[in-house]
Amino acid sequence: MIRDIDYVRDLLKEKEKKVTTEEDKEKIELLKSVLTNDKAFFAIEISTAVGILDFLEVPIDEIKQLYLELISPQNYFKGDKQYFNLETRS
């Protein structure tokens, strides 16, 4: 199963329970606003994405795999309604 933005939001909720510094609280609030966009990881640079995942305490050996899942075609098209217009000729 491919993990998606909801997985990252869950990680953020867990991290929020543990923060103690004002700096980390500010980061949490910023990330909350960024992660309202379901396609956030498609719009940010790889280094920023890695920094976010590291801040959310994703193990270093899992960051690459999680990032690739977050930017997968399945996640890009998830939730998008696609309509096909088939024309017929008489």
PyRosetta script that sets phi, psi and omega in degrees:
from pyrosetta import init, pose_from_sequence

init()
pose = pose_from_sequence("MIRDIDYVRDLLKEKEKKVTTEEDKEKIELLKSVLTNDKAFFAIEISTAVGILDFLEVPIDEIKQLYLELISPQNYFKGDKQYFNLETRS")
pose.set_psi(1, 133.5)
pose.set_omega(1, -179.2)
pose.set_phi(2, -85.8)
pose.set_psi(2, 125.7)
pose.set_omega(2, 178.4)
pose.set_phi(3, -73.8)
pose.set_psi(3, 150.0)
pose.set_omega(3, -176.6)
pose.set_phi(4, -130.1)
pose.set_psi(4, -169.3)
pose.set_omega(4, -176.4)
pose.set_phi(5, -59.8)
pose.set_psi(5, -30.6)
pose.set_omega(5, 178.0)
pose.set_phi(6, -63.1)
pose.set_psi(6, -34.3)
pose.set_omega(6, 176.3)
pose.set_phi(7, -62.2)
pose.set_psi(7, -43.2)
pose.set_omega(7, 179.9)
pose.set_phi(8, -67.2)
pose.set_psi(8, -39.1)
pose.set_omega(8, 177.2)
pose.set_phi(9, -61.9)
pose.set_psi(9, -37.6)
pose.set_omega(9, 176.6)
pose.set_phi(10, -65.2)
pose.set_psi(10, -40.3)
pose.set_omega(10, 176.4)
pose.set_phi(11, -61.5)
pose.set_psi(11, -39.8)
pose.set_omega(11, 179.2)
pose.set_phi(12, -63.2)
pose.set_psi(12, -41.1)
pose.set_omega(12, 178.1)
pose.set_phi(13, -61.7)
pose.set_psi(13, -41.5)
pose.set_omega(13, 178.6)
pose.set_phi(14, -66.2)
pose.set_psi(14, -41.6)
pose.set_omega(14, 179.4)
pose.set_phi(15, -64.5)
pose.set_psi(15, -38.6)
pose.set_omega(15, -179.1)
pose.set_phi(16, -59.5)
pose.set_psi(16, -33.7)
pose.set_omega(16, 179.9)
pose.set_phi(17, -66.5)
pose.set_psi(17, -23.3)
pose.set_omega(17, -173.2)
pose.set_phi(18, -102.5)
pose.set_psi(18, -11.1)
pose.set_omega(18, -174.5)
pose.set_phi(19, -72.8)
pose.set_psi(19, 146.0)
pose.set_omega(19, -179.6)
pose.set_phi(20, -128.0)
pose.set_psi(20, -27.1)
pose.set_omega(20, -176.7)
pose.set_phi(21, -88.6)
pose.set_psi(21, 153.6)
pose.set_omega(21, 177.5)
pose.set_phi(22, -63.2)
pose.set_psi(22, -36.8)
pose.set_omega(22, -180.0)
pose.set_phi(23, -61.2)
pose.set_psi(23, -45.2)
pose.set_omega(23, 179.3)
pose.set_phi(24, -68.4)
pose.set_psi(24, -34.7)
pose.set_omega(24, 177.2)
pose.set_phi(25, -63.7)
pose.set_psi(25, -39.4)
pose.set_omega(25, 177.4)
pose.set_phi(26, -65.2)
pose.set_psi(26, -41.0)
pose.set_omega(26, 177.4)
pose.set_phi(27, -61.3)
pose.set_psi(27, -42.5)
pose.set_omega(27, 179.2)
pose.set_phi(28, -59.5)
pose.set_psi(28, -46.5)
pose.set_omega(28, -179.3)
pose.set_phi(29, -63.5)
pose.set_psi(29, -40.3)
pose.set_omega(29, 177.5)
pose.set_phi(30, -63.8)
pose.set_psi(30, -45.2)
pose.set_omega(30, 179.6)
pose.set_phi(31, -64.1)
pose.set_psi(31, -35.8)
pose.set_omega(31, 176.9)
pose.set_phi(32, -58.5)
pose.set_psi(32, -43.2)
pose.set_omega(32, -179.0)
pose.set_phi(33, -70.4)
pose.set_psi(33, -37.3)
pose.set_omega(33, 178.7)
pose.set_phi(34, -66.9)
pose.set_psi(34, -41.2)
pose.set_omega(34, -174.2)
pose.set_phi(35, -81.4)
pose.set_psi(35, 4.6)
pose.set_omega(35, 171.7)
pose.set_phi(36, -70.4)
pose.set_psi(36, -23.4)
pose.set_omega(36, 177.0)
pose.set_phi(37, -84.0)
pose.set_psi(37, 117.8)
pose.set_omega(37, -178.8)
pose.set_phi(38, -61.3)
pose.set_psi(38, -22.2)
pose.set_omega(38, -178.0)
pose.set_phi(39, -109.9)
pose.set_psi(39, 28.0)
pose.set_omega(39, -176.2)
pose.set_phi(40, -55.7)
pose.set_psi(40, -41.0)
pose.set_omega(40, -175.2)
pose.set_phi(41, -72.3)
pose.set_psi(41, -13.7)
pose.set_omega(41, 174.5)
pose.set_phi(42, -81.8)
pose.set_psi(42, -18.2)
pose.set_omega(42, -173.7)
pose.set_phi(43, -102.1)
pose.set_psi(43, -8.0)
pose.set_omega(43, -177.1)
pose.set_phi(44, -111.0)
pose.set_psi(44, 158.4)
pose.set_omega(44, 179.2)
pose.set_phi(45, -70.7)
pose.set_psi(45, 155.5)
pose.set_omega(45, -178.0)
pose.set_phi(46, -58.5)
pose.set_psi(46, -41.5)
pose.set_omega(46, -178.8)
pose.set_phi(47, -64.3)
pose.set_psi(47, -36.2)
pose.set_omega(47, 177.0)
pose.set_phi(48, -66.9)
pose.set_psi(48, -43.8)
pose.set_omega(48, 179.0)
pose.set_phi(49, -60.6)
pose.set_psi(49, -44.0)
pose.set_omega(49, 178.7)
pose.set_phi(50, -63.1)
pose.set_psi(50, -41.2)
pose.set_omega(50, 177.9)
pose.set_phi(51, -61.6)
pose.set_psi(51, -41.2)
pose.set_omega(51, 178.0)
pose.set_phi(52, -63.3)
pose.set_psi(52, -48.5)
pose.set_omega(52, -178.1)
pose.set_phi(53, -64.5)
pose.set_psi(53, -36.8)
pose.set_omega(53, 176.5)
pose.set_phi(54, -65.7)
pose.set_psi(54, -44.2)
pose.set_omega(54, 177.8)
pose.set_phi(55, -59.6)
pose.set_psi(55, -34.8)
pose.set_omega(55, -180.0)
pose.set_phi(56, -82.8)
pose.set_psi(56, 8.5)
pose.set_omega(56, 173.7)
pose.set_phi(57, 66.4)
pose.set_psi(57, 32.9)
pose.set_omega(57, 171.0)
pose.set_phi(58, -71.6)
pose.set_psi(58, 130.9)
pose.set_omega(58, 179.4)
pose.set_phi(59, -55.5)
pose.set_psi(59, 139.4)
pose.set_omega(59, -174.6)
pose.set_phi(60, -54.0)
pose.set_psi(60, -35.5)
pose.set_omega(60, -178.7)
pose.set_phi(61, -78.6)
pose.set_psi(61, -3.6)
pose.set_omega(61, 178.2)
pose.set_phi(62, -109.5)
pose.set_psi(62, -10.8)
pose.set_omega(62, -175.0)
pose.set_phi(63, -59.9)
pose.set_psi(63, -46.8)
pose.set_omega(63, -177.8)
pose.set_phi(64, -60.3)
pose.set_psi(64, -47.3)
pose.set_omega(64, -178.4)
pose.set_phi(65, -63.3)
pose.set_psi(65, -43.7)
pose.set_omega(65, 179.2)
pose.set_phi(66, -63.6)
pose.set_psi(66, -43.3)
pose.set_omega(66, 178.4)
pose.set_phi(67, -59.3)
pose.set_psi(67, -44.6)
pose.set_omega(67, 179.4)
pose.set_phi(68, -63.4)
pose.set_psi(68, -35.4)
pose.set_omega(68, 176.8)
pose.set_phi(69, -67.8)
pose.set_psi(69, -41.0)
pose.set_omega(69, -178.3)
pose.set_phi(70, -65.3)
pose.set_psi(70, -29.8)
pose.set_omega(70, -179.6)
pose.set_phi(71, -104.4)
pose.set_psi(71, 20.1)
pose.set_omega(71, -179.8)
pose.set_phi(72, -72.2)
pose.set_psi(72, 156.2)
pose.set_omega(72, 176.1)
pose.set_phi(73, -57.3)
pose.set_psi(73, -35.3)
pose.set_omega(73, 179.4)
pose.set_phi(74, -60.3)
pose.set_psi(74, -40.8)
pose.set_omega(74, 179.2)
pose.set_phi(75, -76.0)
pose.set_psi(75, -30.2)
pose.set_omega(75, 178.8)
pose.set_phi(76, -65.0)
pose.set_psi(76, -42.9)
pose.set_omega(76, -176.6)
pose.set_phi(77, -90.6)
pose.set_psi(77, -5.0)
pose.set_omega(77, -179.3)
pose.set_phi(78, -60.5)
pose.set_psi(78, 127.8)
pose.set_omega(78, 177.5)
pose.set_phi(79, 84.8)
pose.set_psi(79, -14.2)
pose.set_omega(79, 178.1)
pose.set_phi(80, -76.2)
pose.set_psi(80, 135.8)
pose.set_omega(80, 175.6)
pose.set_phi(81, -88.4)
pose.set_psi(81, 126.9)
pose.set_omega(81, 178.4)
pose.set_phi(82, -116.9)
pose.set_psi(82, 129.6)
pose.set_omega(82, -178.9)
pose.set_phi(83, -118.6)
pose.set_psi(83, 141.0)
pose.set_omega(83, 176.8)
pose.set_phi(84, -113.2)
pose.set_psi(84, 133.1)
pose.set_omega(84, 179.3)
pose.set_phi(85, -108.3)
pose.set_psi(85, 103.6)
pose.set_omega(85, -179.4)
pose.set_phi(86, -98.6)
pose.set_psi(86, 121.8)
pose.set_omega(86, 177.0)
pose.set_phi(87, -99.3)
pose.set_psi(87, 141.2)
pose.set_omega(87, 176.5)
pose.set_phi(88, -113.2)
pose.set_psi(88, 147.0)
pose.set_omega(88, 178.9)
pose.set_phi(89, -107.0)
pose.set_psi(89, 140.7)
pose.set_omega(89, 179.7)
pose.set_phi(90, -105.0)
pose.dump_pdb("model.pdb")
